[in-house]
Each structure stands twice: as structure tokens, then as C-alpha cells.
């Protein structure tokens, strides 16, 4: 592993990201034939994009 890759790996280990999702979920009034867990679950899709403002040399 090169020195540059080593520094990058150390930096990524010390970084953290906190995401908070707020929203409203309306449960169906009609009972479905799915299991208990499936009735109370919500599917969420997240797209995470890294943005870097540093200019390349």
C-alpha cells in the first residue's frame, strides 16, 4: 500500500456521517395478508454522492 493510500484510509476511518430522515407514513386501514413485520415496514432509497470542492492539480 502506498503512503498516499495509507493516509486516505486513516482519514476515512476517522470521518463520520449522520443522516436524519423525517417523514410521514400512513398505515393502511385494511389489514393485509402479509406478516406483521411487512405491514409495519417502509422502503427507503438513499443516493449518497461525494462532493469535493478542492481543485485538482
C-alpha positions in Angstrom: 0.0 0.0 0.0 1.4 3.4 -0.9 1.8 6.2 1.6 -1.0 8.2 -0.1 -3.5 5.3 0.2 -2.5 4.8 3.8 -3.3 8.4 4.7 -6.6 8.2 2.8 -7.7 5.1 4.7 -6.8 6.6 8.1 -8.8 9.8 7.2 -11.8 7.8 6.1 -11.8 5.8 9.4 -12.0 8.9 11.5 -14.8 10.6 9.5 -18.4 10.1 10.3 -21.8 10.9 8.7 -25.1 11.4 10.4 -28.3 11.2 8.4 -31.7 12.0 9.8 -34.9 11.1 8.0 -38.1 12.8 8.8 -41.4 12.0 7.1 -44.9 10.8 7.4 -46.1 7.2 6.9 -49.8 6.4 6.6 -50.6 2.9 7.6 -53.3 1.2 5.5 -56.6 0.8 7.4 -57.3 -2.6 5.7 -55.3 -5.5 7.2 -53.2 -7.2 4.6 -52.2 -10.9 4.4 -48.5 -10.1 4.9 -46.6 -10.8 8.0 -46.6 -8.4 10.9 -43.1 -7.0 10.0 -44.1 -6.4 6.4 -47.1 -4.4 7.5 -45.0 -2.0 9.5 -42.1 -1.6 7.2 -41.2 1.2 4.8 -38.8 1.0 1.9 -36.3 3.9 1.6 -33.9 4.5 -1.2 -30.9 6.8 -0.5 -28.4 8.2 -3.0 -25.2 9.4 -1.4 -22.9 11.5 -3.6 -19.5 12.7 -2.5 -18.8 16.3 -3.4 -15.3 17.7 -3.3 -14.6 21.4 -3.6 -10.8 21.0 -3.9 -9.4 21.7 -7.3 -7.2 19.0 -8.8 -3.6 20.0 -9.7 
